[in-house]
Amino acid sequence: MRVRGLMLATLAGVGVAYAAYPYVTLYRIGHAIRGGDARTLETLVDWPSVREGIKEDICDYVVDDPGSKAGNSLPPFGASFMRGIASSSIDRTVTPQALAAAGSNGAAHAKQPAAEMRGADVHVEWAFFDSPTTFQVDLKAPGQTQPIRMEMTMHHGEWRVDRVWLPVDLLSGQGGDRT
């Protein structure tokens, strides 16, 4: 009887730890962003995968979208050129150092009026398991009508962000309400 109770308690503890682990990872990501800790961000995010996903989204929006002005007028060479520009730009700007600098900038300027700090005011709107090894997170940023969606997957026993979908207004450069 005692062994059965101990096994149930152990199983329940493992289940709770497993369910809490991606939320702890989210907390660590937020803490690293606010603290400007690029080293931690490097370990918690699969940067090549995230960059590749954003490149695909930008190219789909700018080049492949039939409703896009650029998509209707670009010949194959122009589309290839646009993909190269997007790829180069994303490789330079989507880095742990850039995210850490952006987050620590907001923390360093905490005495600024709220209207100037809105870009750093991103909150988790929704987060839950999509499968046993996939965890979806929706982040709400001020002025954005659509959330920023992140997907974390379990890699060798650790949760890592491996895909980010940006809202269309961020992809288009409009960025929502900036006031």
C-alpha positions as CSV (number, residue, x, y, z in Angstrom):
1,M,0.0,0.0,0.0
2,R,2.8,2.4,0.9
3,V,4.7,1.6,-2.3
4,R,1.6,2.3,-4.4
5,G,1.1,5.7,-2.7
6,L,4.7,6.6,-3.2
7,M,4.6,5.7,-6.9
8,L,1.4,7.8,-7.3
9,A,3.0,10.7,-5.5
10,T,6.1,10.4,-7.7
11,L,4.1,10.2,-10.9
12,A,2.0,13.2,-9.9
13,G,5.2,15.1,-9.1
14,V,6.7,14.3,-12.4
15,G,3.5,15.3,-14.2
16,V,3.3,18.7,-12.4
17,A,7.0,19.3,-13.1
18,Y,6.5,18.5,-16.8
19,A,3.4,20.7,-17.1
20,A,5.2,23.6,-15.3
21,Y,8.5,23.4,-17.3
22,P,7.5,25.3,-20.4
23,Y,6.0,28.1,-18.2
24,V,9.3,28.3,-16.3
25,T,11.1,28.5,-19.7
26,L,8.8,31.4,-20.6
27,Y,9.6,33.1,-17.4
28,R,13.4,32.6,-18.0
29,I,13.0,34.1,-21.5
30,G,11.2,37.2,-20.2
31,H,13.7,37.6,-17.4
32,A,16.6,37.3,-19.9
33,I,15.0,39.9,-22.2
34,R,14.3,42.4,-19.4
35,G,17.8,41.8,-18.0
36,G,19.6,42.0,-21.4
37,D,21.0,38.5,-21.0
38,A,21.9,37.5,-24.6
39,R,23.7,34.3,-23.4
40,T,20.6,32.9,-21.8
41,L,18.5,33.9,-24.9
42,E,20.9,32.0,-27.1
43,T,20.3,28.8,-25.2
44,L,16.5,29.2,-24.9
45,V,15.8,30.0,-28.6
46,D,16.8,28.1,-31.7
47,W,17.8,31.3,-33.6
48,P,18.5,29.8,-37.0
49,S,15.0,28.1,-37.0
50,V,13.3,31.3,-35.8
51,R,15.1,33.4,-38.5
52,E,14.2,31.0,-41.2
53,G,10.5,31.1,-40.2
54,I,10.4,34.9,-40.2
55,K,12.2,34.9,-43.6
56,E,9.5,32.6,-45.0
57,D,6.7,34.7,-43.6
58,I,8.2,38.0,-45.0
59,C,8.7,36.4,-48.4
60,D,5.2,35.0,-48.4
61,Y,3.8,38.4,-47.5
62,V,5.9,40.6,-49.8
63,V,6.7,38.3,-52.7
64,D,4.2,35.5,-52.9
65,D,1.0,37.3,-51.7
66,P,-1.2,37.8,-54.8
67,G,-2.8,40.9,-53.2
68,S,0.6,42.5,-52.5
69,K,1.7,45.3,-54.8
70,A,5.2,43.9,-54.9
71,G,4.0,40.4,-55.6
72,N,2.1,41.4,-58.7
73,S,4.9,43.4,-60.3
74,L,8.1,41.4,-59.5
75,P,9.6,39.2,-62.1
76,P,11.4,36.0,-60.9
77,F,14.7,37.8,-60.6
78,G,13.1,40.6,-58.6
79,A,11.5,38.1,-56.3
80,S,14.8,36.4,-55.8
81,F,16.4,39.7,-55.1
82,M,13.7,40.6,-52.5
83,R,14.3,37.2,-50.8
84,G,18.0,37.9,-50.6
85,I,17.5,41.3,-49.1
86,A,15.0,40.0,-46.5
87,S,17.3,37.1,-45.6
88,S,20.3,39.4,-45.1
89,S,18.3,41.9,-43.0
90,I,16.8,39.2,-40.8
91,D,20.1,37.5,-40.3
92,R,21.5,40.8,-39.0
93,T,18.6,41.9,-36.9
94,V,17.0,38.8,-35.4
95,T,19.7,37.9,-32.9
96,P,19.9,37.3,-29.1
97,Q,22.0,40.4,-28.8
98,A,19.4,42.6,-30.5
99,L,16.5,41.2,-28.5
100,A,18.5,41.6,-25.2
101,A,19.4,45.1,-26.2
102,A,15.8,46.0,-27.0
103,G,14.5,44.5,-23.7
104,S,17.2,46.0,-21.5
105,N,16.7,49.4,-23.2
106,G,13.1,49.3,-21.9
107,A,14.3,48.5,-18.4
108,A,17.0,51.1,-18.6
109,H,14.5,53.8,-19.5
110,A,11.9,52.9,-16.8
111,K,11.5,56.6,-15.9
112,Q,10.1,57.3,-19.4
113,P,6.4,58.0,-19.8
114,A,4.3,55.0,-20.5
115,A,3.5,56.1,-24.0
116,E,7.3,55.9,-24.9
117,M,7.7,52.4,-23.3
118,R,4.8,50.6,-25.0
119,G,7.0,48.6,-27.4
120,A,8.5,46.7,-24.4
121,D,5.1,46.1,-22.8
122,V,4.5,42.6,-24.3
123,H,2.4,40.2,-22.3
124,V,1.5,36.5,-22.6
125,E,-2.1,36.4,-23.7
126,W,-2.4,32.6,-24.0
127,A,0.0,29.6,-23.5
128,F,-0.7,25.9,-23.6
129,F,0.4,22.5,-24.9
130,D,-0.3,21.8,-28.5
131,S,1.1,18.3,-28.1
132,P,3.3,16.5,-25.5
133,T,6.4,18.1,-27.1
134,T,5.0,21.3,-28.5
135,F,3.9,24.4,-26.6
136,Q,2.2,27.4,-28.2
137,V,2.3,30.9,-26.8
138,D,0.5,34.1,-27.9
139,L,2.0,37.4,-27.0
140,K,0.0,40.6,-27.0
141,A,1.9,43.8,-27.8
142,P,0.3,47.2,-27.4
143,G,-1.2,48.5,-30.6
144,Q,-1.2,45.1,-32.3
145,T,-4.5,43.6,-33.3
146,Q,-3.0,40.1,-33.8
147,P,-0.8,38.4,-31.3
148,I,2.8,37.4,-31.9
149,R,2.7,33.6,-31.8
150,M,5.7,31.5,-30.5
151,E,6.1,27.8,-30.7
152,M,8.3,26.0,-28.2
153,T,9.4,22.4,-28.7
154,M,11.1,19.9,-26.4
155,H,14.7,19.4,-27.6
156,H,16.8,16.8,-25.6
157,G,14.8,17.4,-22.5
158,E,14.7,21.2,-22.7
159,W,12.0,23.6,-24.1
160,R,13.3,26.0,-26.8
161,V,11.5,28.5,-29.0
162,D,11.9,27.3,-32.5
163,R,9.3,29.3,-34.5
164,V,7.8,32.8,-34.2
165,W,4.9,34.1,-36.4
166,L,4.7,37.9,-36.5
167,P,1.4,39.7,-37.1
168,V,0.8,41.0,-40.7
169,D,1.1,44.7,-39.5
170,L,4.6,44.0,-38.2
171,L,5.6,42.1,-41.4
172,S,4.3,45.0,-43.5
173,G,6.3,47.5,-41.5
174,Q,3.2,49.3,-40.3
175,G,3.7,48.1,-36.7
176,G,0.3,49.0,-35.4
177,D,-0.5,52.0,-33.2
178,R,2.8,53.6,-32.2
179,T,1.3,56.4,-30.0
